[in-house]
Amino acid sequence: MPTARTEPMALKATIYKALVHLADMDRNVYRDEEVTLARHPSETDIRVMVRLLVYALNLPESDDDGALTFAKDLWEADEPALWLKDLTGRVTHWIELGQPEEKRLNRLLSKATHVSVYAFNSNAAAWWTAMQESLDHSRNLTVWQIPAEQGKELGALAERSLEVDVTVQEGAIWMGVGKQSVEVGLVRLFGKS
C-alpha cells in the first residue's frame, strides 16, 4: 500500500512592528517612522535589532528623493538587508549586514552608487583584514563594525512590538526601548561616511 507523501511546510516569517523615533543631531535628521520587519526563521534577535538600528542610522532627511526600505536579503540572494532607491528605481545605497564574501561585494559595488556593510560578529575585524586588500580601491564602499557585545545588548531589547528611540550626537549612538538603553560604539573599518 503506497504511503502518503507530505510536502514540507514552508517556514514563515515572524512579524515585528516598531515605531522608531530618530534624533540624529550629527546629520540634522529628525524622524518618526512606523516600520514592519519580517524576521526570517534563521534570523536572531540580534540581527533584527541591528537591522532596525542600521535603518535609523541611514534614514534620509526626507523621502523626497526615494525611501529607505527593508529588502529580503535572507529570502532573496539578490537583495540587500536595506536599500535606498531613487524615484526611478535605481539603487543609490545598498546596505548589507554581516560579513559578505568578496565576490558578492565586488558585484554590489557596480550595482549601487554606494554600498555599506555593517558587521556585528566578534570576528568582524579579522574578516575585514582578510578582505581589505582586494577592496582597497573601492571608493563607494563603507564598512562598519558594531562590537559583538553591543550587538548582544541590542538583541536583548527585541520585542515583536516596540517603540524605539535612536539618538546620535557627536558620533555617540544610543538605542533605547522603554527604560533600557544601549550605547553603540560604531567603528568605521573602511571608507568615508
N, C-alpha and C positions, 0 to 999 in steps of 0.2 A: 504494500500500500504506500503510495507516494506521500511524502511529508510536505506539509505546507511550508512555503518559504516566506519569511517576513523580511521586508526591506528595513535596513537600519534607520532609526529615527534621526532626522536632522537635528543637530543641536541648535538651540535658539539663543538669541542674544538676550541679555538682561538689560532692561532699560533703566538708565539713570537720568534724572531730571535735576537741573541745577539753575539757580538764579545767581549770576556772577555780578558782583559789584567791583568794578575796576577803578582804582585811583592810581594811575601811573604818572606821578609828578615829573619823572625824568623825560617822558615823551609828551607830556601835557595831554594825556588821553584819559578821559573820564567817561565810563560807560556802564550801563546796567543791561545785562543780556540774559535772556532765558534760553537755555540750551538743553538739548536732549542727546545723550550719548548711548550708543548701542554697545554694550560690553560683550565682546567675543567670549565664547566659553573658555578659551585658553588664556584670557587676559586676567591679570591680577588687579587687586585694588590699587596697588602702587602705580601701575601703568595707567589706570583710569584717571587717577588724581594728577599724574604727571601730564596726561593729555589735557586735562582741564586747566592746569597751570599754564602750559605752553599756549593754549588757546588765549588765555587772558594776556599773556606777555606779548602776543603778536597781533592782538586786535588793532585794526587801524582806527584812526580818529573818527571816521565815518565809513559807511558802506557806499558812498557816492561813486567810487571807482571800482567797486566789487566787494564781495563779502568773504570773510574768512569762514570756512566751514570744515566740519569734521568729514573726513573721507573714510574709505573702507579698507585700510591697509591690511588688516588681518583677514578680511574676507576676499579682497581682490588684490592680487600681487602687483598690479599696475597702478595702484593708487597709494598715496601717502597717508599719514595719520591725519594731517590737516593740509588744506591748501587755500590759497587766495587766488581767485581768478578775476581778471578784469571783466568789464561788461561785454567783451567779445568772446569770452570763454577761454582766453589764453591764460595759462598758469603763470602768475607773476611771483608766487612764493610757494615752494614745495617744502613741507615740513615732515621730517622723518623722526621717529622715536626709536631708541635702541642703538644698535651697532650694525648698520647695513654693510654689506660686502662692498669691496672696492669696485667691482664690475657694475653693481647697481648704482653706486654714487656717480661713476663716470657717465652712465647713461642718463641719470637725472639731471646732471649739470648742463646737458644740452636741451633738456625739456623745459626748463623754467628759468625765469630771469634771475631768481635767487633760490638757493637750497640751504635750509638749516637742518642740522641734526642735533637732537637732544638725547645724549646718552646718560643713563641713570644707573647702570650696574657698577659693581665695585671694581671691575677690571676695565672701565671705560678709558682711563688714561693709557693703559697698555695697548688697548685696541687702537687708539688713535696714533700712538707712536709707531705701530706697525703699518698704518695706512698713510701716514702723513707724507712720506717721501714721494709717493706716486700721485698725490693730490695737491702737492705744494704749489703747483702752478694755478690752481683754481681761484679765480677772482670773485666768483659768485657763490662761494661756499662759506658757511659759518658753522662751526662745531662747538657745541656747549656740553658741559658736564654738570649734572645735578648730583651732588655727592650721595652715594648709596644710602647712607644713614638718614639723610634728609628725605630721600625718596620713601624709605620705610615709614618715616613720621607722616609724610603726606598720605600714604596708604591707610594709615590709622584713622584719617579723617573721613574716609569714604562712607557714604550712605546712599541709598537709592534715591533719596530726595534731599537736596541740600541747598543751603544758601551760603555762598562763598564770598568772602572779602579778599581781594588781592590788592595789596598796596606795594608800590615801587617808589622808593625815594633814595636818591644818591647811590644807586646801584644795589641797595638792600631790598630784598623781596620778602614779603610776609604773605602767607596764605592762611586764612582762618575760617573755621566752621564753628559757629556758636562761640563757646568760651575757649576753644582750643585753637592755637595758632602755631604755625611752623615758619621759622625763618629759613629761607633757602639761599645758600651761597653759590649762585650760578657762576661757573668758571668757564671762561672762553678758552677753548683749546686751539682754535684756529679761526681766522677770518676777522672781518670787521663787523660792526653792528649793523 
